[in-house]
Amino acid sequence: SKRDCIKVVGMSAYKIYKPFGTWNNALNAADLKVRRFKDISEKLIIEKIKEFVKEKGFVPEQRDRLNNPGYPSFESARKIFGSWPDAVKAAGYFPKRGLTREDLKGILRQAKQKNRGKLTKANYFKMYKQHRPFNWPHPCTIERKFKESFDEIIHNI
């Protein structure tokens, strides 16, 4: 793999594949198997994100995708969805980074609905602990993003 080049060969992956143009061309020249998914679709990427969450118990970040041949590459997700956070959102989860104010409002609405329309910082915090593997943000993160108290934010959604 690209990551193992320095350890195994003693040089960077770029120096190895530069004469060939691409990493896959270098692998082909060395008669090595090129790992790639054919016909990558939105549906496949969403399925693979959900499969990862089910197997590992947390939402994958870019670093979790490296050297993982059982999943489409980060680059494939970026090409189809525009960004990794957008691919994660399409799968029904929340990315660790890149949440917008609208994303946060959606999370708060969901929490409010699960709590029968009444939401306080204390009961959101309990829900946050349960949903931590699925990247619900900490209440303080929400307050920092809105520059308001939690109660003011809840009142305004």
Disulfide bonds with the S-S distance in Angstrom:
none
